[in-house]
């Protein structure tokens, strides 16, 4: 049950070159690019695969993903999705 809950919470998250990107930062990223580059990066990235989530985002306590992007002030994005193994 908790894995399916985690998967549902990842709506709009993308992964590109090993970076997990929250929906807000994804929009900011692609809006800064010209159309050709936007198409390329969108093609090269992917929505988080529900098939691979069970193994690639598993941690000791449950499933976790955090945004890898930096904010304008140099700090890292604090957007995190976490669901413990025993979640209702």
C-alpha positions as CSV (number, residue, x, y, z in Angstrom):
1,X,0.0,0.0,0.0
2,X,2.7,2.5,0.9
3,X,4.6,2.0,-2.5
4,X,1.4,2.8,-4.4
5,X,0.9,5.9,-2.2
6,X,4.4,7.0,-2.9
7,X,4.0,6.5,-6.7
8,X,0.8,8.6,-6.7
9,X,2.6,11.4,-4.8
10,X,5.2,11.7,-7.6
11,X,2.9,13.3,-10.1
12,X,4.9,15.7,-12.2
13,X,8.3,14.7,-10.8
14,X,11.0,14.0,-13.5
15,X,14.4,12.6,-13.6
16,X,17.2,13.7,-15.9
17,X,20.9,12.7,-15.9
18,X,20.5,11.2,-12.4
19,X,18.8,14.3,-11.0
20,X,15.4,14.2,-9.5
21,X,13.4,17.4,-10.3
22,X,10.2,18.5,-8.6
23,X,7.4,19.9,-10.7
24,X,8.1,23.5,-9.8
25,X,11.7,23.4,-10.8
26,X,11.0,21.4,-13.9
27,X,8.7,24.2,-15.1
28,X,11.3,26.8,-14.3
29,X,14.0,24.8,-16.1
30,X,12.1,24.3,-19.3
31,X,10.7,27.8,-19.4
32,X,14.2,29.2,-19.5
33,X,15.1,27.2,-22.7
34,X,14.4,27.9,-26.3
35,X,12.0,25.5,-28.0
36,X,14.6,23.3,-29.6
37,X,16.5,22.8,-26.4
38,X,13.3,22.4,-24.4
39,X,12.2,19.5,-26.8
40,X,15.6,17.8,-26.4
41,X,15.7,18.0,-22.6
42,X,12.1,16.8,-22.3
43,X,12.9,13.9,-24.6
44,X,16.0,13.0,-22.6
45,X,14.3,13.2,-19.3
46,X,11.4,11.1,-18.1
47,X,8.6,11.0,-15.7
48,X,9.6,8.9,-12.8
49,X,9.0,5.3,-13.8
50,X,6.6,3.5,-11.5
51,X,8.3,0.2,-12.3
52,X,11.8,1.4,-11.2
53,X,10.6,3.4,-8.1
54,X,10.5,0.3,-5.9
55,X,14.2,-0.3,-6.1
56,X,15.8,3.1,-7.1
57,X,14.1,5.3,-4.5
58,X,14.0,2.9,-1.6
59,X,15.7,3.9,1.7
60,X,16.0,2.3,5.1
61,X,12.7,3.7,6.3
62,X,10.6,3.8,3.2
63,X,10.5,5.5,-0.2
64,X,12.1,8.9,-0.7
65,X,12.8,11.4,-3.4
66,X,14.2,14.9,-3.1
67,X,14.6,17.6,-5.6
68,X,18.3,18.1,-6.8
69,X,17.9,21.7,-8.0
70,X,19.3,24.8,-6.4
71,X,17.2,27.8,-5.4
72,X,18.1,31.3,-6.6
73,X,19.8,32.0,-3.2
74,X,22.1,29.0,-3.6
75,X,20.3,26.7,-1.2
76,X,18.9,23.4,-2.3
77,X,15.2,22.9,-3.0
78,X,13.5,21.4,0.1
79,X,10.8,19.6,-1.9
80,X,10.8,16.0,-0.7
81,X,8.3,13.1,-1.1
82,X,8.7,10.4,1.6
83,X,6.4,7.6,2.5
84,X,7.3,5.1,5.3
85,X,7.0,1.4,4.6
86,X,4.1,1.1,7.0
87,X,1.9,3.9,5.8
88,X,-1.9,3.9,5.4
